[in-house]
Amino acid sequence: MRFCYAHRRFTLYPQSVDSWALTADNYTDDFLRKTKDLGFDALEVGLEVLSPLAEQGAKDFASRLHDFGLDVGCVRGGGTLHTAKTGPENRKRLNEAIDYAGWTGAEVVNGAMSAPSRLPGHPLGAAPGSQSGWEISQDSSRDALLNVYDELAGVFQAVCAKAADVNVNVTVEVHQNSPVDNSWSALLLHGKVDRPNFGINPDIGNILWTYDVPEESFDDAIDNIAPVAKYWHSKNLHRVYHPENNRSVFLRVPLPDGEIDYRYAISAMHSAGYSGYMVIEGAWAGDQWHNDAKSLNYAKAIWDELES
């Protein structure tokens, strides 16, 4: 298994930048050197970083990473593909991501099918269901009709045909506020798409994150999805449950410190013969390099133990 860095904080003095609003220039020599020194093999790069670049610019960006011993492991896209308001534009972006994956040599295009809230405001500051930790979830599999998955299957079949021409895999991330938010919905879509370069990103951290009370065992989820995984976001949290409000809030922590048993999860992926990237979805706050090194070293140690 190889290890990819999905930084969720982007800070190395004197630079501190919103990780969701980066440009190619933000990937400084110091940042790339530090990423490699931690032991990562690749970086997950958002489409927003690459889309201002033409084909040669994208190839030059990937070449810079190669100079530091890093690959562009994944081009991250995302967004709803089935809603009338945002679906058409996000389908265009998905096809654009395939182009950039081909130019940069990325192995995967990954996306989560979630959307900004369409729900009205709430005195607590967030509409129930519009963010994580409520008893309802916008666009969830619980409320989806079968025709949603039929429509999505057609979209992904066409995208996978394009991606196959440049040797790229396409993955859908298990994600809150989306019709693929647990193992059964992931397997339903996977079976309908039925293409060799289509897979699931079994982000079980998002299953913990979706509702006030998780709807599925994390161990069961990873057992079910591991055989169809082609990319793997890994994060961990602590849930603080407020039953009087039907609400949970979550604290992000390194992989060994949260409620999900990643020793079990890594073992399940190993048993399934997984050979793709394990992606460390990094810390939100504090010293990202300390916290993300803790996650990476923990995961590597378990993988090495299983391999031996």
C-alpha angles and dihedrals in degrees: 000000000000128000127233127189118229097180114203092183120045108198133135115145126293090017124071115165137167103263090219095053104052133143128204089256091063089070094086126183089253092052094048093045091050092048091053093044090057088059105257121148099199147003130237106228124197120233087236088067094050104035095077088058126083121224095277092045091054091049090049090050091053090047090055090054090049089055087064094045094258133123131207092249097181141006107220117214126148144151135126116309099184105050118096096228101049105013100086095051093044091051088056090049091050090055090046090053089056089056092052092045089055093048095047097039093242115169097212144030107205130187141171116216099223130125140201113274118285091182125103123259124275133209090242090063099255131061113245106258096018093091135024127292104038127118090248130047130202115247092001127168088241090069101031124113121225092248089067090066092043090054093046092049091059091049093051095044090058093045092048090054090056092043092051089062090063097035095251129145121220119214135185115213121227097239141164119254092030138096089250102061105128140024100274094052091046091052091046092056093041091054093048094049092046098178124139094231094049120093146150130258101220098209097173090175086073091054088057089046100049107074137023086252116028111250096210140036111256091221092053091047096054092044090054099044103035094085092058098038121122099165130019131208112197126194137140136213145177116235119219106197124206103188093180088064099034084236139123130192123200137219117206114226137167117281099265094049106057138077097270115087102228093180086066093042094051090046090053092051091047091050090052090055094246112181102168131095124304100210121210106214097206139227122289096209143014123029103349093190094055094044096043093045087055090054094044096047091048092051094045092050092053092046092049090049091052092046092052 
